[in-house]
Amino acid sequence: MSQTLLVIDDDQRLGQLLKEFLGRDGYQVLLADSAEAALNIGTMVDGLVLDVMMPGMSGIELTERVRDG
């Protein structure tokens, strides 16, 4: 069973590139273009790959929210 990663980046081209790159290594990859969108995914994932500086909620704030649950 492959692991699922959530890539969160406001640069959609970079997100798509990461999805393709990680997919070649066997990961299932979901994309979100903001931290807020990531919080609404509603699917359990095995890991996050995220941009730190994004408009609205930063990647650091998202990490804190996910960690605090």
NORTAMO-V293556 format. One record per residue. RES is the residue in one small letter. SS is DSSP state (2 for helix, 1 for strand, 0 for the rest). PSI is psi in degrees with one decimal (* if undefined). D_CENTER is the distance of its C-alpha to the mean C-alpha in Angstrom with 1 decimal. Layout:
<<RES SS PSI D_CENTER> <RES SS PSI D_CENTER>>
This chain:
<<m 0 129.2 19.5> <s 0 153.7 16.3> <q 0 151.3 13.3> <t 1 128.7 10.1> <l 1 147.3 6.7> <l 1 116.3 3.4> <v 1 124.0 2.6> <i 1 112.7 3.2> <d 0 136.3 6.9> <d 0 -11.9 10.1> <d 0 100.9 11.8> <q 2 -32.6 11.5> <r 2 -42.1 13.7> <l 2 -40.2 11.7> <g 2 -43.6 8.5> <q 2 -40.1 11.2> <l 2 -44.9 12.8> <l 2 -39.5 10.0> <k 2 -45.2 9.8> <e 2 -44.6 13.6> <f 2 -49.3 14.0> <l 2 -33.6 12.0> <g 2 -34.5 13.6> <r 2 -25.8 16.9> <d 0 7.8 16.5> <g 0 2.3 16.3> <y 0 145.7 12.7> <q 1 130.6 11.6> <v 1 127.8 8.4> <l 1 149.7 6.9> <l 1 143.9 5.8> <a 1 140.5 5.8> <d 0 7.0 8.1> <s 0 161.4 8.5> <a 2 -39.3 8.0> <e 2 -42.3 10.8> <a 2 -36.9 9.4> <a 2 -38.4 6.5> <l 2 -20.7 9.7> <n 0 5.9 11.5> <i 0 -43.9 9.7> <g 0 13.7 12.5> <t 0 137.8 11.6> <m 0 136.3 11.7> <v 0 160.4 9.2> <d 0 -20.7 10.5> <g 1 161.4 8.0> <l 1 140.5 4.9> <v 1 112.7 4.9> <l 1 152.6 5.2> <d 0 138.1 8.2> <v 0 -42.1 10.9> <m 0 106.4 13.1> <m 0 155.7 12.2> <p 0 150.1 14.7> <g 0 -129.3 15.2> <m 0 130.3 13.2> <s 0 167.1 12.1> <g 2 -33.4 9.4> <i 2 -43.6 12.4> <e 2 -41.1 13.3> <l 2 -44.7 10.1> <t 2 -42.5 10.6> <e 2 -41.7 14.2> <r 2 -41.0 13.7> <v 2 -43.5 11.8> <r 2 -42.0 14.4> <d 2 -13.1 17.2> <g 0 * 16.2>>
